[in-house]
Amino acid sequence: MGSQKLDTKKLAELLKQNAELKKELEAMGIKVKNLEDINAMSDEAQKALLREDYAKMTEGGIIIPPIQCGAGQHWDEAQGKCVDNAPPVGGGEKDKFGVLKIYADKSGGKNITEGYTEEEFERNYASGKPSEWSYECEYKSSDKLSDVESTFYCKINGFKSGQDTMSIKLLGPDHNDKSKGKWLIFQVDTDGANDDNFQIEDPHPKNHDNHQQTKFTIGTSIVGKWIGFKAITFKEGNDRKAYTYLDFPVPDIANPPNHWREYIAIDSVKGLQNGFVDATGGNVLLRIDGVKKGSSPETKYASLREITNQKAGSTVPPPEPEPEPEPPTTPPTTGGTLDKNGIAIPYTMTGKSVPLLTGNDHRNGQRYSVNHKFQNYCVVGYFKLGKGQEQIELKTDGPNHGGCTKLPQCCWCETDLAVADRTNQEGMKFKAGTSFISSEFPHPVNHSPPKDQVMPVIAGIKAQQWLGFMVCAYQDGEFRHIELRADVTPFDAAGKPNNTWQMGVNDVDRGQITTPELAKRKMAVDYDQGLEAEIRMHKGTNHDCEIKWANVYEIIPPV
């Protein structure tokens, strides 16, 4: 954990400005006047207490002890979470600076690593927007360069108080009012959001927004930090593709980590607003508006390479072929049993169970949890959904997750049922009633469900109404079979279970939900306190959620 101590003075100031955080800590017995108590806690206790508020505290200037990540990951100080390491380099090709190439060099093509010019100047806007100081790093080419990979590492130093973008412009000539060229504009938000990431300029200075869904969110300001930024585009047939890759964070610019991750992917530039296919010039321009005069950004390892449409070596390996899909095991329509409350369990029960009774009033919504040691089980109960609730979720197939980062043990499947229309952190949209399976490994790194996952919709789910909710998880050969069911008319006229269960998502994880290795992991029934079944009532924060007849039953899986 290191020898650093929490800056209690800064923490006290932050707490005074953040009533929600102060209330939560004080509910745990941590008073503002006794913050030194945190330093007396064990490493694990500190992590469990502070982890969920990591970003909030670091933004307030509080020192948080470092956290150990699982195998194949490293702690991202900027994002406040564990992130995957870059794929193994293997035979991956690098440029003369030691920076990995994403796409292969064109035979005899240009490889421009010198001749870039840097300029700072006051930018005046035709729109009447206030003038501001601007920075550009540019290479001017007399050729029309069509298929290119541009790389910059940049650190913004002095910067305005507001948000803006760092952008790379490709496929155009000199960038001025007299030019009749067109440019692709690859963007990164300086505040770490993913709101503005792609534009097409046609003609100067008319920009057309073509915002894309990102593969991840940076989640923190990039000002004052080195970031690797690649803009890639090439023709394919009679259309054009475009990609942005980012390497962030970069703790040591002398030794770039090469943790390149695909940020956006565009398969049809032609299909975008003002899209075009053929290059109108060969210049490349890195632009940052809103810098402070006399505190210029720093730029390193600039390159512009002509490329093919093939990946370079094993720099970014193609995904492993997925196993041939097999139809899920059909749940039995007979042979199930009724529990003591009259709930129909679709599989034979062994007689072992643990009750799911009460939980904690978390700021993100009521939670109910219990530990168990069943490899094959059904979690079932009735839940009154809260006002404003967006989703009900079971976090399952993993242990207590508070400070758990060890793999393969610390891996969870998350069976979700949307209560209201919602969009997740990666931009995926889910309509009310949609059911799906996502994952977390290790805590707190969340992974969206596969885009090709079959996501059934169970109609009639509404907040502030009772809902039957059941998840069964069991071994299906080498893999885990996970099923979600719901009952939107849970009680009959006598108040007994109606047992009108509808099947939602029903899938076998062969690696598409977790990874091919984690999909075959041994369930952690002997790790820590065993597996945890935790129901989360997302955004159900009005103290109106209820739980009834909830248990975890050990079952005999179908043959």
Rosetta blueprint (number, residue, H / E / L):
1 M L
2 G L
3 S L
4 Q L
5 K L
6 L L
7 D L
8 T H
9 K H
10 K H
11 L H
12 A H
13 E H
14 L H
15 L H
16 K H
17 Q H
18 N L
19 A H
20 E H
21 L H
22 K H
23 K H
24 E H
25 L H
26 E H
27 A H
28 M L
29 G L
30 I L
31 K L
32 V H
33 K H
34 N H
35 L L
36 E H
37 D H
38 I H
39 N H
40 A H
41 M L
42 S L
43 D H
44 E H
45 A H
46 Q H
47 K H
48 A H
49 L H
50 L H
51 R H
52 E H
53 D H
54 Y H
55 A H
56 K H
57 M H
58 T H
59 E H
60 G L
61 G L
62 I L
63 I L
64 I L
65 P L
66 P L
67 I L
68 Q L
69 C L
70 G L
71 A L
72 G L
73 Q E
74 H E
75 W E
76 D E
77 E L
78 A L
79 Q L
80 G L
81 K E
82 C E
83 V E
84 D E
85 N L
86 A L
87 P L
88 P L
89 V L
90 G L
91 G L
92 G L
93 E L
94 K E
95 D L
96 K L
97 F L
98 G L
99 V L
100 L E
101 K L
102 I L
103 Y E
104 A E
105 D E
106 K L
107 S L
108 G L
109 G L
110 K L
111 N E
112 I E
113 T L
114 E L
115 G L
116 Y L
117 T E
118 E E
119 E E
120 E E
121 F E
122 E E
123 R E
124 N L
125 Y L
126 A L
127 S L
128 G L
129 K L
130 P L
131 S L
132 E E
133 W E
134 S E
135 Y E
136 E E
137 C E
138 E E
139 Y E
140 K L
141 S L
142 S L
143 D L
144 K L
145 L L
146 S L
147 D L
148 V E
149 E E
150 S E
151 T E
152 F E
153 Y E
154 C E
155 K E
156 I L
157 N L
158 G L
159 F E
160 K L
161 S L
162 G L
163 Q L
164 D L
165 T E
166 M E
167 S E
168 I E
169 K E
170 L E
171 L E
172 G E
173 P L
174 D L
175 H L
176 N L
177 D L
178 K L
179 S L
180 K L
181 G L
182 K L
183 W E
184 L E
185 I E
186 F E
187 Q E
188 V E
189 D E
190 T L
191 D L
192 G L
193 A L
194 N L
195 D L
196 D L
197 N L
198 F E
199 Q E
200 I E
201 E E
202 D L
203 P L
204 H L
205 P L
206 K L
207 N E
208 H E
209 D E
210 N L
211 H L
212 Q L
213 Q L
214 T L
215 K L
216 F L
217 T L
218 I L
219 G L
220 T L
221 S L
222 I L
223 V L
224 G L
225 K L
226 W E
227 I E
228 G E
229 F E
230 K E
231 A E
232 I E
233 T E
234 F E
235 K E
236 E E
237 G L
238 N L
239 D E
240 R E
241 K E
242 A E
243 Y E
244 T E
245 Y E
246 L E
247 D E
248 F L
249 P L
250 V L
251 P L
252 D L
253 I L
254 A L
255 N L
256 P L
257 P L
258 N L
259 H L
260 W E
261 R E
262 E E
263 Y E
264 I E
265 A E
266 I E
267 D L
268 S L
269 V L
270 K L
271 G L
272 L L
273 Q L
274 N L
275 G L
276 F L
277 V L
278 D L
279 A L
280 T L
281 G L
282 G L
283 N E
284 V E
285 L E
286 L E
287 R E
288 I E
289 D E
290 G L
291 V E
292 K L
293 K L
294 G L
295 S L
296 S L
297 P L
298 E E
299 T E
300 K E
301 Y E
302 A E
303 S E
304 L E
305 R E
306 E E
307 I E
308 T E
309 N E
310 Q E
311 K E
312 A L
313 G L
314 S L
315 T L
316 V L
317 P L
318 P L
319 P L
320 E L
321 P L
322 E L
323 P L
324 E L
325 P L
326 E L
327 P L
328 P L
329 T L
330 T L
331 P L
332 P L
333 T L
334 T L
335 G L
336 G L
337 T E
338 L E
339 D L
340 K L
341 N L
342 G L
343 I L
344 A E
345 I E
346 P L
347 Y L
348 T L
349 M E
350 T E
351 G E
352 K E
353 S E
354 V E
355 P E
356 L L
357 L L
358 T L
359 G E
360 N E
361 D E
362 H E
363 R L
364 N L
365 G E
366 Q E
367 R E
368 Y E
369 S E
370 V E
371 N E
372 H E
373 K L
374 F L
375 Q L
376 N L
377 Y E
378 C E
379 V E
380 V E
381 G E
382 Y E
383 F E
384 K E
385 L L
386 G L
387 K L
388 G L
389 Q L
390 E L
391 Q E
392 I E
393 E E
394 L E
395 K E
396 T E
397 D E
398 G E
399 P L
400 N L
401 H L
402 G L
403 G L
404 C L
405 T L
406 K L
407 L L
408 P L
409 Q L
410 C L
411 C L
412 W E
413 C E
414 E E
415 T E
416 D E
417 L E
418 A E
419 V L
420 A L
421 D L
422 R E
423 T E
424 N L
425 Q L
426 E L
427 G L
428 M L
429 K E
430 F E
431 K L
432 A L
433 G L
434 T E
435 S E
436 F E
437 I E
438 S E
439 S E
440 E E
441 F L
442 P L
443 H L
444 P L
445 V L
446 N E
447 H E
448 S L
449 P L
450 P L
451 K L
452 D L
453 Q L
454 V L
455 M L
456 P L
457 V E
458 I L
459 A L
460 G L
461 I L
462 K L
463 A L
464 Q L
465 Q L
466 W E
467 L E
468 G E
469 F E
470 M E
471 V E
472 C E
473 A E
474 Y E
475 Q E
476 D E
477 G L
478 E L
479 F E
480 R E
481 H E
482 I E
483 E E
484 L E
485 R E
486 A E
487 D E
488 V L
489 T L
490 P L
491 F E
492 D L
493 A L
494 A L
495 G L
496 K L
497 P E
498 N L
499 N L
500 T L
501 W L
502 Q E
503 M E
504 G E
505 V E
506 N E
507 D E
508 V E
509 D E
510 R L
511 G L
512 Q L
513 I L
514 T L
515 T L
516 P L
517 E L
518 L H
519 A H
520 K H
521 R L
522 K L
523 M L
524 A L
525 V L
526 D L
527 Y L
528 D L
529 Q L
530 G L
531 L E
532 E E
533 A E
534 E E
535 I E
536 R E
537 M E
538 H E
539 K L
540 G L
541 T L
542 N L
543 H L
544 D L
545 C L
546 E E
547 I E
548 K E
549 W E
550 A E
551 N E
552 V E
553 Y E
554 E E
555 I E
556 I L
557 P L
558 P L
559 V L
